[in-house]
Amino acid sequence: MAQNQRRFNVTNHQIPIPTLHQSTTNSTGTDTGTSTRASKTASSSDLSILTRFHAGYFRISLALCSQALLWKTLAEPTTDARALSSIVRTIPSFAFILLWSIALLTLLLLCLLYLVRCFLRFRSVRAELAHHVGMNYLFAPWISFLMLLQATPFLQPDNRLYRILWCAFSVPIVVLDVKIYGQWFTQGKRFLSMVANPTSQITVIGNLVGAHVAAQMGWKESAVCMFSLGITHYLVLFVTLYQRFLGSDSLPAMLRPVFFLFIAAPSTASLAWDSISSSFDTGCKMLFFLSLFLFASLVSRPALFKRSMRRFSVAWWAYSFPLTILALAATEYAQDVKGVIPNVLMLVLSVLSVVVTLALMVFTALKTNDILPHDDPFVCYNIARGTST
């Protein structure tokens, strides 16, 4: 009995064997357990960022690229000097190049991050492709590239490289058109009446921006083709969104800033038709006035955006792009209709667009912890999180 007791005591006082949850020290004195946990934590954190990142972050590139295009348009000598252009022309050209470069670097960084996500988080990307909001934002990088191409200070529309780049950025838009527009009238669960939401207008904007650039290059047939695709589906989409069929997918409250896309679609259409017809004619003015009416309708209902403004999120960037496109349309309107009111309207909308964009840049810099939240209102992320490995 005493011998068994001594054997038991010896067993209990043996040196414990390290496990995966314990730290071990190698011959150099390095805590290998801690380093292993740190590396795993860092790797898990990186993958978690890729999971939470989604195509909706291209709202930032849309805002910056459209802002670069606005400043280039205001600096053109054709703009009425009685308004804002005289002030813009006093700014050194280096400032415009800097803004264009920042927009380009931001767009390339977002594209690189999304490309890495495609390789490491393909299930999340696949869930996004099937999502009624996420799919629409896949147009955003190509729209950003097209606007950046318009704003470039290094190439002219008649340049061969300019036309090659237009083709490279427009082909993905047409491919996405075939997929999404085909689903709208051929697949039961993908009928437009079931999946229509304000972000669906990005599909229309992509075609209209492509038509705008094509017309500036002198490719009128390509411009009319893309314009017809965009404006036809916009008319159907606009009516569908007004009717709000029961059972259709809705947006969470935090994504309500995308309602401002109602402004962007007709504004882009007016710019596209202006380039095709070479004049800001009655059709352009009708679309521009529709944009102004929708803008007034939204800003007169601040309660609609109250819940989405409680905490900063990347969805706030949805305010900037539509305002900038509206300011661009106001600039073209002021060039055609000479007078005090058109110039004041251009001035007010341009200043509002710049102020909103600068405010969003400041909020983004100060609220870095809210850029990739764990409770992202983007529903596609929730789907992807449940299916990703």
C-alpha positions in Angstrom: 0.0 0.0 0.0 2.8 2.4 0.9 4.6 1.4 -2.3 1.5 2.3 -4.4 1.2 5.6 -2.6 4.9 6.5 -3.4 4.3 5.5 -7.0 1.2 7.7 -7.2 3.1 10.7 -5.8 5.9 10.3 -8.3 3.3 10.2 -11.1 1.7 13.4 -9.9 5.0 15.3 -9.7 6.1 14.5 -13.3 6.9 17.5 -15.5 3.9 18.3 -17.5 4.0 17.8 -21.3 3.3 21.1 -23.2 0.1 21.2 -25.3 -1.0 23.4 -28.1 -2.5 25.8 -25.6 0.7 26.1 -23.6 3.8 28.2 -24.3 7.1 26.5 -25.0 10.5 28.0 -25.2 13.0 27.0 -27.8 16.8 27.0 -27.5 17.0 30.7 -28.5 14.5 31.7 -25.8 11.7 32.4 -28.1 8.1 31.8 -26.9 7.0 29.5 -29.7 3.5 29.0 -28.3 2.9 32.7 -28.1 4.3 33.3 -31.6 2.2 30.5 -33.0 -0.9 32.0 -31.5 0.0 35.4 -32.7 0.5 34.3 -36.2 -2.8 32.4 -36.2 -4.6 35.4 -34.8 -3.1 37.7 -37.4 -4.0 35.2 -40.2 -7.5 34.9 -38.8 -7.8 38.7 -38.6 -6.7 39.1 -42.2 -9.2 36.6 -43.4 -11.9 38.1 -41.2 -11.3 41.5 -42.9 -11.6 39.8 -46.4 -14.9 38.3 -45.3 -16.3 41.7 -44.1 -15.0 43.5 -47.1 -17.5 43.6 -50.0 -18.3 45.4 -53.3 -20.2 48.1 -51.5 -16.9 49.7 -50.6 -16.5 50.8 -54.2 -18.9 53.6 -53.1 -15.7 55.3 -52.1 -14.1 55.1 -55.5 -17.3 56.2 -57.1 -17.3 59.4 -55.0 -13.6 60.2 -55.5 -13.6 59.5 -59.3 -16.7 61.5 -59.9 -15.3 64.4 -57.8 -12.2 64.4 -60.1 -14.4 64.6 -63.1 -16.4 67.5 -61.6 -13.3 69.5 -61.0 -12.0 68.9 -64.5 -15.4 70.0 -66.0 -15.5 73.1 -63.9 -12.0 74.0 -65.0 -12.8 73.8 -68.7 -12.8 77.1 -70.5 -16.4 76.5 -71.9 -17.8 76.9 -68.4 -19.5 80.2 -67.7 -16.9 82.5 -65.9 -19.6 84.2 -63.9 -20.0 81.3 -61.6 -17.5 78.9 -60.2 -15.0 78.4 -63.0 -13.0 81.6 -62.4 -12.3 80.4 -58.9 -11.5 76.8 -60.0 -9.0 78.1 -62.6 -7.0 79.9 -60.0 -6.2 76.5 -58.3 -2.8 75.1 -59.5 -3.1 72.2 -62.0 -1.1 70.1 -59.6 -4.1 70.0 -57.3 -6.2 68.4 -60.0 -3.5 65.9 -60.8 -3.2 65.1 -57.1 -7.0 64.5 -56.7 -7.0 62.3 -59.8 -4.1 60.3 -58.5 -5.7 59.8 -55.1 -8.9 58.6 -56.8 -6.8 56.2 -59.0 -4.8 54.8 -56.1 -8.0 54.3 -54.0 -9.7 52.5 -56.9 -6.6 50.3 -57.5 -6.4 49.5 -53.8 -10.0 48.5 -53.6 -9.7 46.3 -56.7 -6.6 44.6 -55.4 -8.3 43.9 -52.1 -11.4 42.5 -53.8 -9.2 40.4 -56.1 -7.5 38.8 -53.1 -10.9 38.2 -51.6 -11.9 36.4 -54.7 -9.1 33.9 -54.2 -9.3 33.5 -50.4 -13.0 34.1 -49.8 -14.6 32.7 -53.0 -17.7 31.5 -51.1 -18.3 35.1 -49.9 -17.9 36.4 -53.5 -20.3 33.7 -54.7 -22.9 34.7 -52.1 -22.4 38.3 -53.2 -23.1 37.3 -56.9 -26.4 35.9 -55.8 -27.4 38.8 -53.6 -29.9 41.4 -54.7 -27.7 44.3 -53.5 -24.2 42.9 -53.8 -24.5 42.0 -57.5 -25.4 45.6 -58.4 -22.2 47.0 -56.9 -20.1 44.8 -59.2 -20.7 47.6 -61.7 -19.1 50.2 -59.5 -15.4 49.6 -60.2 -16.0 49.8 -64.0 -18.1 52.9 -63.6 -15.2 54.4 -61.5 -12.7 53.5 -64.2 -14.8 55.1 -66.9 -15.2 58.4 -65.0 -11.5 58.4 -64.1 -10.8 57.9 -67.9 -12.9 61.0 -68.6 -11.1 63.0 -66.0 -7.6 62.0 -67.0 -5.3 64.9 -67.7 -2.9 62.7 -69.7 -5.1 61.3 -72.6 -7.5 62.8 -75.1 -10.7 61.0 -76.3 -9.2 60.6 -79.8 -6.2 58.8 -78.4 -5.9 55.1 -79.3 -5.0 54.1 -75.7 -8.1 56.0 -74.5 -10.3 53.9 -76.8 -8.7 50.7 -75.8 -9.3 51.5 -72.1 -12.9 52.3 -72.9 -13.4 48.9 -74.4 -11.7 47.2 -71.5 -13.9 48.9 -69.0 -17.2 48.7 -70.9 -17.1 45.0 -71.9 -17.5 43.8 -68.2 -20.6 46.2 -68.0 -22.2 44.5 -71.0 -21.4 41.1 -69.6 -23.0 42.0 -66.3 -26.0 43.4 -68.3 -26.6 40.1 -69.9 -26.6 38.3 -66.6 -28.7 40.7 -64.5 -31.2 41.9 -67.1 -31.6 38.3 -68.3 -32.5 37.3 -64.7 -35.0 40.1 -64.4 -37.3 38.6 -67.0 -36.5 34.9 -67.1 -36.0 33.6 -63.6 -38.9 33.5 -61.1 -36.9 34.3 -57.9 -34.9 36.9 -59.9 -37.9 38.8 -61.4 -37.3 42.5 -61.2 -40.5 42.9 -59.1 -38.9 40.7 -56.5 -35.3 42.0 -56.4 -35.7 45.7 -57.3 -34.1 48.1 -54.9 -32.4 51.5 -55.2 -29.0 49.9 -55.8 -30.4 48.3 -59.0 -30.0 51.7 -60.6 -26.2 51.2 -60.6 -26.7 48.8 -63.5 -28.4 51.6 -65.4 -25.7 54.1 -64.5 -23.0 51.8 -65.8 -24.5 51.8 -69.3 -25.2 55.6 -69.3 -21.6 56.4 -68.2 -20.3 54.1 -70.9 -22.5 55.9 -73.5 -21.3 59.2 -72.3 -17.6 58.3 -72.8 -18.3 56.6 -76.1 -20.0 59.7 -77.5 -17.1 61.9 -76.4 -14.8 59.6 -78.5 -17.0 60.0 -81.5 -18.4 56.4 -81.4 -22.0 57.4 -81.7 -23.3 53.9 -82.6 -21.7 52.4 -79.4 -23.0 55.3 -77.4 -26.6 54.9 -78.7 -26.4 51.2 -78.1 -25.4 51.5 -74.4 -27.7 54.5 -73.9 -30.7 52.5 -75.2 -29.9 49.6 -72.8 -29.6 51.9 -69.9 -32.6 54.2 -70.5 -35.0 51.3 -71.4 -34.3 49.4 -68.2 -34.3 52.7 -66.2 -37.9 53.4 -67.2 -39.0 49.9 -66.2 -36.9 50.0 -63.0 -38.2 53.5 -62.0 -41.8 52.4 -62.3 -41.1 49.1 -60.4 -39.4 51.0 -57.5 -42.3 53.4 -57.3 -44.8 50.6 -57.0 -43.0 48.6 -54.3 -44.5 45.2 -54.8 -45.3 43.2 -51.7 -42.8 40.4 -51.1 -39.9 42.2 -52.8 -36.5 42.3 -51.1 -36.1 45.5 -49.0 -33.0 47.3 -47.7 -32.0 47.4 -44.1 -32.2 50.8 -42.4 -28.5 51.4 -42.4 -28.4 51.2 -46.2 -30.9 54.0 -46.8 -28.3 56.5 -48.1 -28.4 54.5 -51.4 -31.8 56.2 -52.0 -29.8 59.1 -53.3 -29.1 56.9 -56.4 -32.5 58.0 -57.5 -30.8 61.3 -58.3 -27.8 59.8 -60.1 -29.6 57.8 -62.7 -31.5 60.7 -64.5 -28.5 63.0 -64.1 -26.2 60.5 -65.8 -28.8 60.1 -68.5 -28.9 63.8 -69.2 -25.1 63.9 -69.4 -25.0 60.9 -71.8 -27.7 62.3 -74.1 -25.9 65.7 -74.1 -22.8 64.0 -75.4 -24.8 62.0 -78.0 -26.8 64.9 -79.3 -24.0 67.5 -78.9 -26.4 69.9 -77.1 -28.2 70.1 -73.8 -31.6 69.9 -75.5 -35.1 69.5 -74.1 -34.6 65.8 -73.3 -31.5 66.5 -71.2 -33.4 69.3 -69.4 -36.3 67.1 -68.6 -34.0 64.5 -67.1 -32.1 67.2 -65.2 -35.4 68.6 -63.8 -36.4 65.1 -62.7 -33.1 64.8 -60.8 -33.8 68.1 -59.1 -37.3 67.0 -58.1 -36.0 63.7 -56.7 -33.3 65.6 -54.8 -35.8 67.9 -53.2 -38.0 64.9 -52.3 -35.2 63.2 -50.5 -33.7 66.2 -48.6 -37.2 67.1 -47.4 -37.5 63.8 -45.6 -34.6 63.6 -43.2 -36.4 61.2 -41.0 -35.9 58.6 -43.7 -32.1 58.6 -43.0 -32.3 59.1 -39.2 -31.5 55.5 -38.3 -28.7 55.2 -40.9 -27.0 58.3 -39.4 -26.7 57.1 -35.9 -23.3 55.5 -36.5 -20.8 56.0 -39.3 -20.6 53.3 -41.9 -19.3 53.0 -45.5 -22.9 53.4 -46.6 -22.6 57.1 -46.0 -20.4 57.3 -49.1 -23.6 56.8 -51.1 -24.4 60.5 -50.6 -21.4 61.8 -52.5 -21.6 60.2 -55.9 -25.2 61.2 -56.7 -24.6 64.8 -55.6 -21.5 65.0 -57.8 -23.4 63.7 -60.8 -26.2 66.2 -60.2 -23.6 69.0 -60.0 -22.1 67.8 -63.3 -25.5 68.0 -64.9 -26.1 71.4 -63.4 -22.8 72.5 -64.9 -23.9 71.4 -68.4 -27.3 73.1 -67.9 -25.6 76.4 -66.9 -23.5 76.3 -70.0 -26.5 76.0 -72.2 -28.9 78.3 -70.3 -27.1 81.5 -69.6 -28.4 83.3 -66.6 -28.1 84.0 -62.9 -30.3 81.1 -61.7 -28.5 78.3 -63.6 -25.1 79.6 -62.4 -26.3 79.9 -58.8 -27.7 76.4 -59.0 -24.4 75.1 -60.4 -22.5 76.9 -57.6 -24.7 75.6 -54.8 -24.7 71.9 -56.0 -20.9 72.0 -56.7 -20.1 73.4 -53.3 -22.5 70.9 -51.6 -20.8 68.0 -53.5 -17.3 69.1 -52.4 -18.3 69.7 -48.8 -20.0 66.3 -48.5 -17.1 64.5 -50.0 -14.6 66.3 -47.7 -16.8 65.5 -44.7 -16.9 61.8 -45.6 -13.1 61.7 -46.0 -12.7 63.3 -42.5 -15.2 60.8 -41.0 -13.5 57.9 -42.6 -10.1 59.0 -41.2 -11.5 59.6 -37.7 -13.8 56.5 -37.6 -11.4 53.8 -38.8 -12.9 51.3 -36.4 -16.3 51.6 -38.1 -15.0 51.0 -41.6 -15.2 47.2 -41.3 -17.8 46.6 -38.6 -18.8 43.1 -37.4 -22.5 44.0 -37.7 -22.3 45.3 -41.2 -25.9 46.0 -42.5 -24.9 44.6 -45.9 -27.0 41.4 -45.8 -24.8 39.6 -48.3 -22.0 39.6 -45.7 -24.2 37.7 -43.2 -24.9 35.1 -45.9 -21.3 34.8 -46.8 -20.2 34.5 -43.1 -22.4 31.5 -42.7 -21.0 29.7 -45.7 -17.3 30.7 -45.6 -14.7 28.4 -44.2 
